[in-house]
Amino acid sequence: MKKKTTTLLVALLVGATSAFAQSAPRIGLADRYGHGEDSVKCLQNISLYSEHVKTKNYAEAYQPWKEVFYKHPVARFSMYSDGAIILRELIKAEKDAAKRTELVNELLGIHDQHIKYLESVNAFRKNKLTEAKILADKAHDYFTYTKPLDAMKAHKMALEVINMDTENAGHQIMLDLMRISSSIAKQKESFKEQVISDYLLTSDLAAKNLAEAQKNAAAGVANADKLANMWEQVKGNIDAYLVNSGAADCENLQAIYAPQVEANKENLDYLRQVITVMTKLGCKEQEACMTAAEYAHNIEPTAGSAAGCASRYLKRGENDKAVEFMEQAIELETDEIKKAEYAYTTAQILYTMKQFSKAKGYANKAISLNGNYGAPYILIAQMYAASPKWSDEPAMNKCTYFAAIDKLVRAKNVDPSVAEEANRLIGTYSAYTPKKEDLFFIGLKEGQSVPIGGWINETTTIR
């Protein structure tokens, strides 16, 4: 047994010397293991606690681990993770509250010492750790084992960790932040805006990681599909924490953001955050979101922001305001195809308001911007059919349907994608055109041109 132990100690010493010589020549071996008898005792204790950890005999591993940890803080980088495992298991088994608190404090102290000696330990570690990663583990241990938990302190710890290295934040710290944030928000009404802010941060990070994993999975990268599934679950849990916080309700968001929007009406970043949150949570029709969108548009007007404001007002039935913003969208847009689409949308809104003459003007504008756009022709035809009466003579009014059919024929000629709709309407409107006998009594016949008066102001041909 003695021979076996001696062989193991020699192997440890040689292996450590080799790794150290290659990775961290500036740290002397004696500084890691001590001198003479101390180095022998250090290696013996490493051997002892390592074997006990392997067999999950954590109570027996504790004392030899302590001997190494506190006397030789850079002896082995794995003693930090081993120590955390040992103490977590001892904490779970401890019934005495006072002793349990001591063990929890010692567990948190492991992370503090790890950070203190991080540069030296990383010198002989192949996969370097960051301070943010260690603090994330500390925060998780604090959340998990501290009783009673100081929730505000826990929240501060988690948020600071993520902000320290946002791009590399792990899934556990994201979930920890949302768990504690949601818990606080349930008890503290004023915290609900913060839980939303935390949600935006963690949800976006999880979404980016999910997208990256899915991209890698599609490219055949090993284990990427498992990572994608994991991040999908993480994102779902983040969403659930927000819902459980009680802050995701549209009325709550309105109450939270309404005064803040007014106070920040010149703060574009804040306004965008409000718009993002409320849109993501299905609350974009709330007054706070619409007001934020308008203020943001006033600061940095774009065709897209104008169209967004128009859409919100349209859904609320405030068509006049919707038209006002669509007119801005048309003016701000530089791409003629998009400008044509905005003009057509404006015409549609005006059509629902029965402002046919003005609607026709915007439909024609759309056509002038995009000659292959069939939808505006169809809209004009529908307006003609919706308002055919312009004369005291019924047969002349029926001639309006010829003008409508002219537009439908033009629509399918310039844009084959609308041919089916155009043909359907041609079939419908043809039934309303005047009969030959009706035209005979007013002196008109097939092939003759006839002016259509009123707001329509078109000339058509009798079929």
C-alpha positions as CSV (number, residue, x, y, z in Angstrom):
1,M,0.0,0.0,0.0
2,K,2.9,2.3,0.9
3,K,4.6,1.6,-2.4
4,K,1.4,2.3,-4.3
5,T,1.0,5.7,-2.5
6,T,4.6,6.6,-3.1
7,T,4.2,5.8,-6.8
8,L,1.1,7.9,-7.0
9,L,2.8,10.9,-5.3
10,V,5.7,10.7,-7.7
11,A,3.3,10.6,-10.7
12,L,1.5,13.6,-9.3
13,L,4.7,15.5,-8.7
14,V,6.1,14.7,-12.2
15,G,2.9,15.5,-14.0
16,A,2.4,18.7,-12.1
17,T,6.1,19.7,-12.8
18,S,5.7,19.0,-16.5
19,A,2.4,20.9,-16.9
20,F,3.7,23.8,-14.8
21,A,7.0,24.0,-16.7
22,Q,5.1,24.2,-20.0
23,S,2.3,26.6,-18.9
24,A,3.6,28.8,-16.2
25,P,7.4,29.0,-15.8
26,R,7.2,32.2,-13.8
27,I,5.5,30.3,-10.8
28,G,7.9,28.1,-8.9
29,L,6.9,24.6,-8.0
30,A,7.6,25.3,-4.4
31,D,5.0,28.0,-4.4
32,R,2.4,25.5,-5.4
33,Y,3.1,22.6,-3.2
34,G,5.3,24.0,-0.4
35,H,8.8,22.8,0.6
36,G,10.1,19.5,1.9
37,E,7.7,17.7,4.2
38,D,5.0,20.3,3.3
39,S,5.1,19.4,-0.4
40,V,4.8,15.6,0.5
41,K,1.9,16.3,2.8
42,C,0.2,18.5,0.2
43,L,0.4,15.7,-2.4
44,Q,-0.8,13.1,0.0
45,N,-3.9,15.3,0.8
46,I,-4.5,15.8,-2.9
47,S,-4.4,12.1,-3.4
48,L,-6.7,11.5,-0.4
49,Y,-9.4,14.0,-1.2
50,S,-9.4,13.1,-4.9
51,E,-10.1,9.4,-4.2
52,H,-12.9,10.4,-1.8
53,V,-14.5,12.7,-4.3
54,K,-14.4,9.9,-6.9
55,T,-16.2,7.6,-4.5
56,K,-18.6,10.4,-3.4
57,N,-17.4,10.2,0.2
58,Y,-17.5,13.9,0.6
59,A,-17.4,14.0,4.4
60,E,-14.0,12.2,4.3
61,A,-12.8,14.4,1.5
62,Y,-13.5,17.6,3.3
63,Q,-10.5,17.7,5.7
64,P,-7.7,16.8,3.4
65,W,-9.2,19.1,0.8
66,K,-9.1,22.0,3.3
67,E,-5.5,21.3,4.1
68,V,-4.6,21.8,0.5
69,F,-7.0,24.6,-0.3
70,Y,-6.0,27.0,2.5
71,K,-2.3,26.2,2.6
72,H,-1.5,25.8,-1.1
73,P,-4.1,28.0,-3.0
74,V,-2.5,27.3,-6.5
75,A,-1.6,23.7,-6.0
76,R,-4.2,22.4,-8.3
77,F,-6.9,24.2,-10.4
78,S,-9.3,21.3,-10.0
79,M,-9.4,21.8,-6.2
80,Y,-11.7,24.8,-6.7
81,S,-14.3,22.7,-8.5
82,D,-13.7,19.7,-6.2
83,G,-14.1,21.9,-3.2
84,A,-17.4,23.4,-4.5
85,I,-18.7,19.8,-5.0
86,I,-17.6,18.7,-1.5
87,L,-19.2,21.7,0.2
88,R,-22.4,21.6,-1.8
89,E,-23.0,18.0,-0.7
90,L,-22.1,18.8,2.9
91,I,-24.5,21.7,2.9
92,K,-27.3,19.5,1.6
93,A,-26.6,17.0,4.4
94,E,-26.2,19.5,7.3
95,K,-29.2,19.8,9.6
96,D,-27.8,22.4,12.0
97,A,-28.6,25.9,10.7
98,A,-25.5,27.5,12.2
99,K,-23.2,24.9,10.8
100,R,-25.0,25.1,7.5
101,T,-24.4,28.8,7.3
102,E,-20.7,28.3,8.0
103,L,-20.5,25.8,5.2
104,V,-22.3,28.2,2.8
105,N,-19.9,31.0,3.6
106,E,-17.0,28.7,3.0
107,L,-18.5,27.7,-0.3
108,L,-18.8,31.3,-1.4
109,G,-15.2,31.9,-0.1
110,I,-13.9,29.2,-2.6
111,H,-15.0,31.5,-5.4
112,D,-13.4,34.6,-3.8
113,Q,-10.1,32.8,-3.4
114,H,-10.4,31.5,-7.0
115,I,-10.6,35.0,-8.2
116,K,-7.8,36.2,-6.0
117,Y,-5.4,33.6,-7.4
118,L,-7.0,33.4,-10.9
119,E,-4.0,34.6,-12.8
120,S,-1.7,32.1,-11.2
121,V,-4.1,29.2,-11.5
122,N,-4.9,30.0,-15.1
123,A,-1.2,29.9,-15.9
124,F,-1.3,26.1,-15.8
125,R,-4.9,25.6,-16.9
126,K,-5.5,24.7,-20.5
127,N,-9.0,26.1,-20.7
128,K,-8.7,29.5,-19.0
129,L,-11.5,30.7,-16.8
130,T,-12.7,34.3,-16.5
131,E,-13.7,36.2,-13.4
132,A,-17.2,36.5,-14.8
133,K,-17.6,32.7,-15.0
134,I,-16.4,32.3,-11.4
135,L,-18.7,35.0,-10.2
136,A,-21.6,33.4,-12.1
137,D,-20.9,30.2,-10.1
138,K,-20.7,32.2,-6.9
139,A,-24.0,33.9,-7.6
140,H,-25.7,30.5,-8.3
141,D,-24.4,29.1,-5.1
142,Y,-25.5,32.1,-3.2
143,F,-29.1,31.8,-4.7
144,T,-29.2,28.1,-4.1
145,Y,-27.9,27.7,-0.6
146,T,-28.2,31.0,1.3
147,K,-31.1,31.0,3.8
148,P,-32.7,33.4,4.2
149,L,-31.8,34.9,0.9
150,D,-31.3,38.6,0.4
151,A,-33.2,38.9,-2.9
152,M,-32.0,42.4,-3.8
153,K,-28.3,41.4,-3.2
154,A,-28.9,38.2,-5.3
155,H,-30.3,40.3,-8.1
156,K,-27.5,42.7,-8.0
157,M,-24.9,39.9,-8.2
158,A,-26.6,38.2,-11.2
159,L,-27.0,41.4,-13.1
160,E,-23.4,42.5,-12.5
161,V,-22.1,39.1,-13.7
162,I,-24.1,39.3,-17.0
163,N,-23.0,42.9,-17.6
164,M,-19.4,42.0,-16.9
165,D,-19.3,39.7,-19.9
166,T,-22.6,39.8,-21.7
167,E,-21.7,38.0,-24.9
168,N,-20.4,35.0,-23.0
169,A,-23.0,34.8,-20.2
170,G,-24.1,31.2,-19.6
171,H,-27.6,30.0,-19.5
172,Q,-27.6,29.3,-15.7
173,I,-26.9,33.0,-14.8
174,M,-29.6,34.1,-17.2
175,L,-32.1,31.8,-15.5
176,D,-30.9,32.8,-12.1
177,L,-31.4,36.5,-12.9
178,M,-34.9,35.9,-14.2
179,R,-35.8,33.7,-11.3
180,I,-34.9,36.2,-8.6
181,S,-36.2,39.2,-10.6
182,S,-39.5,37.5,-11.1
183,S,-39.7,36.7,-7.4
184,I,-39.0,40.3,-6.4
185,A,-41.5,41.7,-8.8
186,K,-44.3,39.5,-7.3
187,Q,-43.7,41.2,-4.0
188,K,-42.7,44.7,-5.1
189,E,-44.8,46.6,-7.6
190,S,-42.1,49.1,-8.3
191,F,-39.8,46.4,-9.5
192,K,-41.9,45.4,-12.4
193,E,-40.1,47.7,-14.8
194,Q,-36.8,46.1,-13.8
195,V,-38.0,42.5,-14.4
196,I,-39.0,43.6,-17.9
197,S,-35.6,45.1,-18.5
198,D,-34.0,41.8,-17.2
199,Y,-36.3,39.9,-19.5
200,L,-35.2,41.9,-22.6
201,L,-31.5,41.3,-21.7
202,T,-31.8,37.6,-21.1
203,S,-34.3,36.8,-23.8
204,D,-32.2,38.5,-26.5
205,L,-29.1,36.7,-25.3
206,A,-30.9,33.3,-25.3
207,A,-32.3,34.0,-28.7
208,K,-28.9,34.8,-30.1
209,N,-27.4,31.6,-28.7
210,L,-30.3,29.6,-30.0
211,A,-29.9,31.0,-33.5
212,E,-26.2,30.2,-33.4
213,A,-26.8,26.7,-32.2
214,Q,-29.5,26.1,-34.9
215,K,-27.1,27.4,-37.6
216,N,-24.4,25.1,-36.4
217,A,-26.8,22.2,-36.2
218,A,-27.8,22.8,-39.8
219,A,-24.1,22.8,-40.8
220,G,-23.7,19.4,-39.1
221,V,-21.6,20.6,-36.1
222,A,-21.4,17.9,-33.5
223,N,-23.8,18.3,-30.5
224,A,-25.2,21.5,-31.9
225,D,-28.7,20.1,-32.0
226,K,-28.5,19.3,-28.3
227,L,-27.3,22.9,-27.6
228,A,-30.2,24.2,-29.7
229,N,-32.7,22.2,-27.7
230,M,-31.1,23.4,-24.5
231,W,-31.3,27.1,-25.5
232,E,-34.9,26.6,-26.7
233,Q,-35.8,25.4,-23.2
234,V,-33.9,28.2,-21.6
235,K,-35.7,30.8,-23.7
236,G,-39.0,29.2,-22.8
237,N,-38.2,29.3,-19.1
238,I,-37.2,33.0,-19.4
239,D,-40.5,33.7,-20.9
240,A,-42.3,31.8,-18.2
241,Y,-40.5,33.7,-15.5
242,L,-41.7,37.0,-17.0
243,V,-45.3,35.7,-17.1
244,N,-45.1,34.5,-13.5
245,S,-43.8,37.9,-12.4
246,G,-47.1,39.4,-13.2
247,A,-45.5,42.2,-15.2
248,A,-46.4,40.8,-18.6
249,D,-50.0,41.9,-18.5
250,C,-50.8,44.7,-21.0
251,E,-52.5,46.8,-18.3
252,N,-49.5,46.5,-16.0
253,L,-47.2,47.5,-18.9
254,Q,-49.4,50.5,-19.6
255,A,-49.4,51.6,-16.0
256,I,-45.6,51.1,-15.8
257,Y,-44.7,52.8,-19.0
258,A,-47.2,55.6,-19.4
259,P,-45.6,58.0,-17.0
260,Q,-42.1,56.9,-18.0
261,V,-42.8,57.5,-21.7
262,E,-43.8,61.1,-21.0
263,A,-40.7,61.6,-18.8
264,N,-38.5,60.2,-21.5
265,K,-40.1,61.5,-24.6
266,E,-36.8,62.8,-25.9
267,N,-34.8,59.7,-25.0
268,L,-34.8,57.6,-28.2
269,D,-33.1,54.5,-26.6
270,Y,-35.7,54.3,-23.8
271,L,-38.6,54.8,-26.2
272,R,-37.3,52.0,-28.4
273,Q,-37.1,49.8,-25.4
274,V,-40.7,50.4,-24.6
275,I,-41.8,49.7,-28.1
276,T,-39.8,46.5,-28.2
277,V,-41.1,45.2,-24.9
278,M,-44.7,46.0,-25.6
279,T,-44.7,44.7,-29.1
280,K,-43.0,41.5,-28.1
281,L,-45.6,40.9,-25.4
282,G,-48.5,41.6,-27.7
283,C,-49.3,45.1,-26.2
284,K,-48.5,47.3,-29.1
285,E,-52.0,48.8,-29.2
286,Q,-51.7,50.2,-25.7
287,E,-51.5,53.9,-25.4
288,A,-48.0,53.9,-23.9
289,C,-46.6,52.0,-26.9
290,M,-48.3,54.1,-29.5
291,T,-47.2,57.3,-27.7
292,A,-43.6,56.0,-27.5
293,A,-43.7,55.2,-31.2
294,E,-44.9,58.7,-32.0
295,Y,-42.2,60.3,-29.9
296,A,-39.6,58.1,-31.4
297,H,-40.8,59.0,-34.8
298,N,-40.7,62.7,-34.0
299,I,-37.0,62.3,-32.9
300,E,-35.9,60.1,-35.8
301,P,-38.6,60.0,-38.5
302,T,-38.4,57.2,-41.0
303,A,-40.8,55.8,-43.5
304,G,-40.9,52.6,-41.4
305,S,-41.7,54.4,-38.2
306,A,-44.4,56.5,-39.8
307,A,-46.0,53.3,-41.3
308,G,-45.7,51.7,-37.9
309,C,-47.6,54.5,-36.2
310,A,-50.2,54.4,-39.0
311,S,-50.7,50.7,-38.5
312,R,-51.3,51.1,-34.8
313,Y,-53.9,53.9,-35.3
314,L,-55.6,51.9,-38.0
315,K,-56.1,48.9,-35.7
316,R,-57.6,51.2,-33.2
317,G,-60.0,52.6,-35.8
318,E,-58.5,56.1,-35.8
319,N,-58.3,56.2,-39.6
320,D,-57.6,60.0,-39.9
321,K,-54.5,59.6,-37.8
322,A,-53.5,56.5,-39.8
323,V,-53.8,58.5,-43.1
324,E,-51.7,61.3,-41.6
325,F,-48.8,59.0,-40.8
326,M,-49.1,57.1,-44.1
327,E,-48.7,60.4,-45.9
328,Q,-45.5,60.9,-43.9
329,A,-44.4,57.4,-44.9
330,I,-44.9,58.2,-48.5
331,E,-43.0,61.4,-48.2
332,L,-40.0,59.9,-46.3
333,E,-39.7,56.7,-48.4
334,T,-37.0,56.9,-51.2
335,D,-37.6,53.4,-52.7
336,E,-40.3,53.8,-55.4
337,I,-41.7,50.3,-55.0
338,K,-42.1,50.7,-51.2
339,K,-43.5,54.2,-51.8
340,A,-46.0,52.7,-54.1
341,E,-47.1,50.2,-51.5
342,Y,-47.5,53.0,-48.9
343,A,-49.6,55.0,-51.4
344,Y,-51.8,51.9,-52.0
345,T,-52.2,51.3,-48.3
346,T,-53.3,55.0,-47.9
347,A,-55.8,54.5,-50.7
348,Q,-57.2,51.4,-48.9
349,I,-57.7,53.3,-45.7
350,L,-59.4,56.2,-47.5
351,Y,-61.6,53.6,-49.3
352,T,-62.9,52.3,-46.0
353,M,-63.6,55.9,-45.0
354,K,-65.7,56.2,-48.3
355,Q,-63.4,59.1,-49.4
356,F,-63.4,57.7,-52.9
357,S,-62.0,60.6,-54.8
358,K,-59.0,61.0,-52.5
359,A,-58.5,57.3,-52.4
360,K,-58.4,57.1,-56.2
361,G,-55.7,59.8,-56.2
362,Y,-53.5,57.7,-54.0
363,A,-54.2,54.6,-56.0
364,N,-53.1,56.4,-59.1
365,K,-50.0,57.6,-57.3
366,A,-49.2,54.0,-56.5
367,I,-49.6,53.1,-60.2
368,S,-47.4,56.0,-61.4
369,L,-44.6,54.7,-59.0
370,N,-45.0,51.1,-60.0
371,G,-46.4,50.4,-63.4
372,N,-46.7,46.7,-62.8
373,Y,-48.8,47.0,-59.7
374,G,-52.2,45.5,-60.3
375,A,-53.8,45.9,-56.8
376,P,-54.4,49.7,-57.1
377,Y,-56.4,49.1,-60.4
378,I,-58.5,46.6,-58.6
379,L,-59.1,49.0,-55.7
380,I,-60.2,51.7,-58.1
381,A,-62.6,49.3,-59.8
382,Q,-64.1,48.4,-56.4
383,M,-64.6,52.0,-55.6
384,Y,-66.4,52.6,-58.9
385,A,-68.6,49.7,-58.2
386,A,-69.3,50.9,-54.6
387,S,-70.4,54.3,-55.8
388,P,-71.9,54.0,-59.3
389,K,-74.5,56.7,-59.1
390,W,-73.6,60.0,-60.7
391,S,-76.5,60.6,-63.1
392,D,-80.3,61.0,-62.9
393,E,-80.4,58.4,-65.7
394,P,-80.2,54.8,-64.3
395,A,-78.8,53.4,-67.5
396,M,-75.9,55.9,-67.4
397,N,-75.2,54.9,-63.8
398,K,-74.9,51.3,-64.9
399,C,-72.3,52.3,-67.4
400,T,-70.0,52.9,-64.4
401,Y,-69.5,49.2,-64.3
402,F,-67.9,49.3,-67.7
403,A,-65.3,51.7,-66.3
404,A,-64.8,49.3,-63.4
405,I,-64.2,46.4,-65.8
406,D,-61.7,48.6,-67.7
407,K,-59.6,48.9,-64.6
408,L,-59.8,45.2,-63.9
409,V,-58.7,44.3,-67.4
410,R,-55.8,46.7,-67.0
411,A,-54.9,45.2,-63.6
412,K,-54.5,41.6,-64.9
413,N,-52.6,42.9,-68.0
414,V,-49.9,44.6,-66.0
415,D,-49.8,42.2,-63.1
416,P,-50.7,38.5,-63.8
417,S,-50.6,37.8,-60.0
418,V,-53.9,39.5,-59.6
419,A,-55.6,37.9,-62.7
420,E,-57.7,35.5,-60.6
421,E,-59.2,38.3,-58.4
422,A,-59.7,40.5,-61.5
423,N,-61.5,37.8,-63.4
424,R,-63.8,37.1,-60.4
425,L,-64.8,40.8,-60.2
426,I,-65.2,41.1,-63.9
427,G,-67.8,38.2,-63.7
428,T,-69.5,40.0,-60.8
429,Y,-69.7,43.5,-62.3
430,S,-70.7,42.3,-65.8
431,A,-74.1,41.3,-64.4
432,Y,-74.7,45.0,-63.5
433,T,-73.9,46.6,-66.9
434,P,-76.9,48.1,-68.8
435,K,-78.8,46.0,-71.3
436,K,-79.1,46.9,-75.0
437,E,-82.7,48.1,-74.6
438,D,-81.8,50.3,-71.7
439,L,-79.1,52.0,-73.8
440,F,-81.4,52.3,-76.9
441,F,-83.8,54.5,-75.1
442,I,-81.0,57.0,-74.3
443,G,-79.4,56.8,-77.7
444,L,-76.4,54.7,-76.9
445,K,-75.1,51.5,-78.5
446,E,-72.3,49.0,-78.3
447,G,-68.8,50.3,-79.2
448,Q,-69.7,53.9,-78.4
449,S,-67.7,55.9,-75.9
450,V,-69.5,57.3,-72.9
451,P,-68.2,59.7,-70.3
452,I,-68.7,58.8,-66.6
453,G,-69.2,61.9,-64.5
454,G,-69.0,62.8,-60.9
455,W,-65.8,62.1,-58.9
456,I,-65.1,59.1,-61.3
457,N,-64.5,61.4,-64.3
458,E,-63.6,58.6,-66.8
459,T,-64.5,57.7,-70.4
460,T,-65.4,54.1,-71.1
461,T,-66.7,52.1,-74.0
462,I,-70.0,50.3,-74.1
463,R,-69.7,46.5,-74.6
